[in-house]
Amino acid sequence: MRKGTWWGLGMAAALAAALLPGSSGQARGVSSLTTRQARGVTRAMGAMGAMGAAEVTRRVKAGVGGRVAYVGADGNVYVAGRDGSGKRALTSDGTTASPYAALTWSPSGTGLLALRYAFGLQAVKSPVVGLWLVSSSGGSRRLAPAIPRGFAWAPDGRAVVYEQGYPPDPTLLTRLDTRSGAQRTTPCPAAFALKGVTGAASGAGRSAAAAAGGGYRAIGVQGDQIEAVALADGAAKALTTYSAHAGVWQGLAALDGPGRAVLYSVTPGTRLVSLDLRSGRGGSVSVSDPVVGLAPSTDGRWIAYATGTPGLATQSVLVRVGKGAATLPSGASIAAQAFAPDASALAFTVRDGASGGRSGGSTGSTGSTGRAATSSVYTAPTTCPARCARRLDTGEDAVWGP
């Protein structure tokens, strides 16, 4: 099959049709949806996101495409337009020995969360290791002095939630106001792994404790299940009921932008499930190889996933829900925030030498430091993900933000 071509029939059509909340098939024992149940998939999935089809079209025409952030070859955070224009460094203290990593844009686009690592015996007491906040106007500060088990922005774009501790010891969910510094800590199950934060039900049925906690729920993986933990009081609720060793595959799950749906893979990694967090309904479908990366678009109309060996993706696929699918360039890997806010494009990383592309921006082939690196950042229109891919720079951890 030629790279970059759209699949109109067969497995891709089944995949595009099945990944949606259906009229039946609760997540508690989700089964694949039939073609009849999948009718109206684009409308149904679009309703899961913040924008409908009309709004997406308006934003695309208006050029609301956001910015791409990534970690350069020197370990610092950079931001650029979709064509590489306007590139600038947001940090200057990153190094190859203590780089920034795992970037996550805030909902408002005013900052990014990032991890920083250090290597060697000094890593435990390193003054740079931990969770950092990077400003979109430049500069950074450390929020937590240790690598959290998981971290995410709260929907208000002001608070950050991160998980402290590692099993078998109990873990804590900390909600930190990035402006005032105020913190609230909530115990959570020891094996819980935070994947995102979403709002809770509002109105008379919400308790005073829930209101005090901002009404937020932490969504994550608890053993083999998808679970929600109330940040107000730590009350946990399983959203799935898979049998032992038959649930979530390697903790792989990602929330859509508005936090209304979670996309995850089921053991042995060859089944994808889309779960609507409001209704509890979902759909699933089998894929050919174990999944190692997932990325839903904000509007719910696109899904990207990668298959292969963890940390070394061999093939990534882009799905237009209800329409078809296409392959990304060989060796492409994706992050959870791969899609532009208007879903018109996506960003990804390709191992150097694995694929070609059209150079963009002002950087040369050696990247930010003039030294060879192992990967390059690309962007591409969702309607032409391989042939129209444009190389931005040498780097990795590409994420798209407002």
C-alpha positions as CSV (number, residue, x, y, z in Angstrom):
1,M,0.0,0.0,0.0
2,R,1.4,3.4,-1.0
3,K,2.2,5.6,2.0
4,G,-0.1,8.6,2.5
5,T,-3.0,7.2,0.5
6,W,-6.4,7.0,2.1
7,W,-8.0,3.6,2.7
8,G,-11.6,3.7,1.6
9,L,-12.7,0.1,2.4
10,G,-11.7,-2.9,4.5
11,M,-10.2,-2.8,7.9
12,A,-9.7,1.0,8.0
13,A,-13.4,1.6,7.2
14,A,-14.4,-0.8,10.0
15,L,-12.0,1.0,12.4
16,A,-13.3,4.4,11.4
17,A,-16.9,3.2,11.9
18,A,-16.5,1.4,15.2
19,L,-14.6,3.9,17.4
20,L,-17.6,5.9,18.7
21,P,-20.1,5.9,21.5
22,G,-22.9,3.7,20.3
23,S,-26.5,3.4,21.1
24,S,-25.6,0.2,23.0
25,G,-22.5,-1.5,24.3
26,Q,-21.6,-0.1,27.7
27,A,-17.9,0.2,28.6
28,R,-18.5,-2.5,31.2
29,G,-17.7,-5.3,28.8
30,V,-17.5,-3.2,25.6
31,S,-18.0,-5.2,22.4
32,S,-17.4,-4.2,18.8
33,L,-20.2,-2.2,17.3
34,T,-22.0,-3.2,14.1
35,T,-22.1,-1.1,11.0
36,R,-25.8,-0.3,11.7
37,Q,-24.9,0.9,15.2
38,A,-22.0,2.9,13.8
39,R,-24.2,4.9,11.5
40,G,-23.8,8.6,12.1
41,V,-20.3,8.2,13.5
42,T,-19.0,11.6,12.5
43,R,-21.9,13.4,14.2
44,A,-21.6,11.2,17.3
45,M,-17.9,11.6,17.8
46,G,-18.0,15.3,17.0
47,A,-20.4,15.7,19.9
48,M,-17.8,14.3,22.2
49,G,-15.4,17.2,21.6
50,A,-15.7,20.9,22.2
51,M,-16.4,21.8,18.5
52,G,-18.9,20.5,16.0
53,A,-18.3,20.2,12.2
54,A,-19.4,23.8,11.5
55,E,-17.0,25.3,14.1
56,V,-14.1,23.2,12.9
57,T,-14.7,24.4,9.3
58,R,-14.9,28.0,10.5
59,R,-11.6,27.7,12.5
60,V,-9.8,26.1,9.6
61,K,-10.9,28.8,7.2
62,A,-9.8,31.4,9.7
63,G,-6.4,29.8,10.0
64,V,-6.8,29.0,13.7
65,G,-4.0,26.4,13.7
66,G,-2.1,26.9,16.9
67,R,1.7,26.4,17.5
68,V,4.0,23.4,17.8
69,A,6.2,23.0,20.8
70,Y,9.0,20.4,20.9
71,V,12.3,19.6,22.6
72,G,15.3,20.5,20.5
73,A,18.6,18.7,20.1
74,D,20.1,20.8,22.9
75,G,17.4,19.7,25.4
76,N,15.5,23.0,25.4
77,V,11.9,23.8,24.6
78,Y,11.1,25.5,21.3
79,V,7.9,26.7,19.7
80,A,7.1,27.4,16.0
81,G,4.3,27.8,13.6
82,R,3.1,24.9,11.5
83,D,5.5,25.8,8.7
84,G,8.4,26.3,11.0
85,S,8.1,30.1,10.9
86,G,8.5,32.2,14.1
87,K,10.7,29.6,15.8
88,R,12.0,30.7,19.2
89,A,13.4,29.1,22.3
90,L,11.2,29.1,25.5
91,T,14.0,27.8,27.7
92,S,17.8,28.1,27.7
93,D,18.8,26.0,30.7
94,G,18.1,22.6,29.2
95,T,21.1,20.3,28.3
96,T,21.5,16.9,26.8
97,A,22.3,15.6,30.3
98,S,19.2,17.3,31.8
99,P,16.7,17.9,29.0
100,Y,13.1,18.9,29.1
101,A,10.6,16.2,28.0
102,A,7.0,15.0,27.9
103,L,5.5,18.5,27.0
104,T,1.9,19.2,27.6
105,W,0.1,22.4,26.5
106,S,-2.3,24.2,28.9
107,P,-5.9,24.6,27.6
108,S,-5.3,28.3,27.2
109,G,-1.9,28.0,25.5
110,T,-0.2,30.2,28.1
111,G,2.2,27.5,29.2
112,L,3.4,23.9,29.1
113,L,4.1,21.3,31.6
114,A,7.3,19.4,31.2
115,L,9.5,16.9,33.0
116,R,13.2,17.3,33.5
117,Y,15.6,14.4,34.1
118,A,19.2,14.0,35.2
119,F,21.5,11.0,34.7
120,G,24.0,9.4,37.0
121,L,24.3,9.2,40.8
122,Q,23.6,12.9,41.2
123,A,20.1,12.5,39.8
124,V,18.4,11.9,43.2
125,K,19.6,15.3,44.6
126,S,19.6,17.2,41.3
127,P,18.2,20.7,41.5
128,V,16.6,20.4,38.0
129,V,14.8,17.0,38.3
130,G,11.0,17.2,38.5
131,L,7.9,18.8,37.0
132,W,8.3,22.2,35.4
133,L,6.1,24.9,34.1
134,V,7.3,26.6,30.9
135,S,5.8,29.9,29.9
136,S,4.8,30.4,26.3
137,S,6.4,33.8,26.5
138,G,9.7,32.3,27.7
139,G,11.2,31.1,31.0
140,S,10.4,28.2,33.3
141,R,10.1,27.3,37.0
142,R,10.0,24.0,38.9
143,L,6.7,23.0,40.4
144,A,7.7,19.7,42.0
145,P,11.1,18.4,43.0
146,A,10.5,14.8,41.8
147,I,9.3,13.0,38.7
148,P,5.6,12.4,39.2
149,R,3.9,9.2,38.3
150,G,1.5,11.2,36.2
151,F,0.5,14.8,35.6
152,A,-2.1,16.9,33.7
153,W,-3.7,20.3,33.5
154,A,-7.1,20.9,35.1
155,P,-9.7,22.1,32.7
156,D,-9.5,25.7,34.0
157,G,-5.9,25.9,32.6
158,R,-4.7,27.4,35.9
159,A,-4.4,24.4,38.2
160,V,-2.0,21.4,37.6
161,V,-2.7,17.9,39.0
162,Y,0.2,15.5,39.5
163,E,0.6,12.2,41.3
164,Q,3.3,11.7,43.9
165,G,4.7,8.4,45.0
166,Y,5.0,4.9,43.4
167,P,3.5,1.5,44.2
168,P,3.4,-0.4,46.5
169,D,3.3,2.7,48.7
170,P,0.1,4.8,48.6
171,T,0.1,7.7,46.2
172,L,-1.2,11.3,46.5
173,L,-2.9,13.5,43.9
174,T,-1.8,17.1,44.3
175,R,-3.8,19.9,42.8
176,L,-1.5,23.0,42.5
177,D,-2.7,26.5,41.6
178,T,0.1,27.7,39.3
179,R,-0.7,31.4,40.1
180,S,-1.2,31.4,43.9
181,G,0.8,28.3,44.8
182,A,-2.1,26.9,46.8
183,Q,-2.1,23.1,47.1
184,R,-4.7,20.5,47.9
185,T,-3.7,16.8,48.3
186,T,-5.9,13.8,47.9
187,P,-5.0,10.1,48.6
188,C,-5.6,7.7,45.7
189,P,-5.3,4.0,45.2
190,A,-1.6,2.8,45.1
191,A,-1.7,1.4,41.6
192,F,-3.5,4.4,40.1
193,A,-1.8,6.1,37.1
194,L,-3.1,9.6,36.2
195,K,-3.9,10.2,32.6
196,G,-6.0,13.4,32.7
197,V,-8.4,15.6,34.6
198,T,-12.0,16.3,33.7
199,G,-15.0,18.1,35.3
200,A,-17.5,16.4,37.5
201,A,-21.3,16.7,37.4
202,S,-22.6,20.1,38.5
203,G,-25.9,21.2,40.1
204,A,-27.7,20.3,43.3
205,G,-26.4,16.7,43.2
206,R,-22.8,17.8,43.7
207,S,-21.6,17.7,47.3
208,A,-19.9,20.5,49.2
209,A,-16.7,18.5,49.2
210,A,-16.8,18.2,45.4
211,A,-17.4,21.9,45.1
212,A,-14.4,22.6,47.3
213,G,-12.2,20.4,45.1
214,G,-13.2,22.3,42.0
215,G,-15.5,19.5,41.0
216,Y,-12.7,17.8,39.1
217,R,-12.1,14.1,38.6
218,A,-8.7,12.5,37.9
219,I,-9.0,9.9,35.1
220,G,-6.4,7.2,35.0
221,V,-5.6,3.5,34.9
222,Q,-6.0,1.4,38.0
223,G,-4.6,-2.0,37.4
224,D,-6.6,-3.3,34.4
225,Q,-9.4,-0.7,34.6
226,I,-10.1,2.9,33.7
227,E,-11.0,4.7,37.0
228,A,-12.1,8.1,38.1
229,V,-10.9,9.6,41.4
230,A,-12.7,12.7,42.8
231,L,-10.1,15.3,43.7
232,A,-12.3,16.6,46.5
233,D,-12.3,13.5,48.7
234,G,-10.4,10.7,46.9
235,A,-13.6,8.7,46.2
236,A,-12.7,6.3,43.4
237,K,-15.1,4.8,40.8
238,A,-14.2,2.1,38.3
239,L,-15.5,3.0,34.8
240,T,-14.8,-0.4,33.3
241,T,-15.0,-4.0,34.7
242,Y,-12.6,-6.1,32.7
243,S,-11.5,-9.5,34.0
244,A,-7.9,-9.8,35.4
245,H,-5.1,-9.4,32.8
246,A,-7.7,-8.6,30.1
247,G,-8.1,-4.9,30.6
248,V,-6.1,-1.8,29.8
249,W,-2.9,-2.6,27.8
250,Q,0.3,-1.3,29.5
251,G,-1.5,1.7,31.1
252,L,-2.0,3.2,27.6
253,A,-4.8,5.8,27.6
254,A,-5.4,9.4,26.5
255,L,-8.2,11.9,27.1
256,D,-9.5,14.2,24.3
257,G,-9.0,17.9,24.7
258,P,-12.2,18.8,26.6
259,G,-11.9,15.7,28.8
260,R,-15.2,14.2,27.6
261,A,-13.8,10.9,26.3
262,V,-10.9,8.6,26.9
263,L,-9.2,6.4,24.2
264,Y,-7.3,3.4,25.4
265,S,-6.0,0.0,24.3
266,V,-7.0,-3.4,25.7
267,T,-4.7,-6.4,26.3
268,P,-2.9,-7.7,24.3
269,G,-2.7,-4.2,22.7
270,T,-4.6,-5.1,19.5
271,R,-8.0,-3.5,20.5
272,L,-8.8,0.2,20.7
273,V,-11.7,1.4,22.8
274,S,-13.3,4.9,22.8
275,L,-15.3,5.6,26.1
276,D,-17.6,8.5,26.5
277,L,-17.1,9.7,30.1
278,R,-20.5,11.2,30.4
279,S,-22.7,8.3,29.2
280,G,-20.4,5.4,29.8
281,R,-21.0,4.1,26.3
282,G,-18.2,3.2,24.0
283,G,-17.1,1.2,20.9
284,S,-14.1,-0.9,20.2
285,V,-12.3,-2.5,17.2
286,S,-9.4,-4.8,16.6
287,V,-6.1,-3.6,15.0
288,S,-3.4,-5.7,13.5
289,D,-0.4,-5.0,15.9
290,P,0.0,-3.9,19.5
291,V,-0.6,-0.2,20.0
292,V,2.1,1.9,21.6
293,G,0.7,5.4,21.2
294,L,-2.7,7.1,21.0
295,A,-3.9,10.6,20.2
296,P,-7.5,11.8,19.8
297,S,-8.2,15.2,18.2
298,T,-10.0,17.8,20.3
299,D,-13.2,17.6,18.2
300,G,-13.3,13.8,18.3
301,R,-13.3,13.5,14.5
302,W,-9.7,12.2,14.2
303,I,-7.7,9.5,15.9
304,A,-4.0,8.8,15.5
305,Y,-2.4,5.6,16.8
306,A,1.1,4.0,16.6
307,T,1.9,0.3,16.6
308,G,5.2,-1.4,17.2
309,T,7.6,-1.8,20.1
310,P,7.2,0.7,23.1
311,G,9.6,3.6,22.5
312,L,10.2,2.6,19.0
313,A,7.0,2.9,16.9
314,T,7.1,1.1,13.5
315,Q,4.0,2.4,12.0
316,S,1.5,5.2,12.8
317,V,-2.0,5.4,11.3
318,L,-4.3,8.5,11.1
319,V,-8.1,7.8,11.2
320,R,-10.8,10.1,10.0
321,V,-13.8,8.9,12.0
322,G,-16.5,7.6,9.7
323,K,-14.4,8.3,6.5
324,G,-11.2,6.2,6.3
325,A,-7.6,6.1,7.3
326,A,-4.1,6.8,6.1
327,T,-0.5,5.9,7.2
328,L,1.9,8.4,8.4
329,P,5.6,8.4,7.3
330,S,7.5,5.3,8.3
331,G,8.9,5.5,11.8
332,A,6.6,8.2,12.9
333,S,5.7,8.5,16.6
334,I,3.0,10.6,18.2
335,A,2.3,12.3,21.5
336,A,-1.2,12.7,23.1
337,Q,-1.5,16.3,21.9
338,A,-0.6,15.5,18.3
339,F,-3.4,17.4,16.6
340,A,-3.8,21.2,15.9
341,P,-6.7,22.8,17.8
342,D,-8.7,23.0,14.6
343,A,-7.9,19.4,13.7
344,S,-6.5,20.5,10.3
345,A,-3.0,19.2,10.9
346,L,-0.9,17.1,13.2
347,A,2.7,17.0,14.5
348,F,4.8,13.9,14.9
349,T,8.4,12.8,15.3
350,V,10.3,10.7,12.9
351,R,13.7,8.9,13.5
352,D,16.4,10.5,11.3
353,G,16.9,8.5,8.2
354,A,13.5,6.8,8.5
355,S,11.6,9.1,6.2
356,G,11.9,12.2,4.0
357,G,10.0,15.4,4.0
358,R,10.1,19.0,2.9
359,S,12.3,21.2,5.0
360,G,10.5,24.1,6.8
361,G,11.6,27.0,8.9
362,S,15.1,28.4,9.2
363,T,16.9,25.5,10.8
364,G,19.3,23.3,8.9
365,S,19.5,19.5,9.0
366,T,21.6,19.4,12.2
367,G,19.0,21.2,14.3
368,S,19.4,23.7,17.1
369,T,22.9,22.9,18.3
370,G,24.6,22.0,15.1
371,R,25.0,18.4,16.2
372,A,23.3,15.4,14.8
373,A,20.3,14.1,16.7
374,T,18.2,11.0,16.5
375,S,14.8,12.4,15.4
376,S,13.1,15.2,13.6
377,V,9.8,17.1,14.1
378,Y,7.3,17.1,11.3
379,T,3.9,18.6,10.7
380,A,1.4,17.6,8.0
381,P,-2.2,18.4,7.0
382,T,-4.6,15.7,8.3
383,T,-5.8,15.3,4.7
384,C,-2.3,14.6,3.4
385,P,-0.3,13.1,6.3
386,A,2.7,11.6,4.5
387,R,3.3,13.2,1.1
388,C,2.7,16.7,2.4
389,A,4.8,16.3,5.6
390,R,7.0,19.3,6.4
391,R,10.2,19.0,8.5
392,L,10.4,21.7,11.1
393,D,13.6,21.0,13.0
394,T,15.7,18.3,14.7
395,G,14.0,17.4,17.9
396,E,11.3,15.2,19.6
397,D,8.2,15.3,21.9
398,A,6.3,17.4,19.4
399,V,2.9,18.7,20.7
400,W,0.4,21.1,19.3
401,G,-1.2,23.8,21.3
402,P,-3.4,26.9,21.0
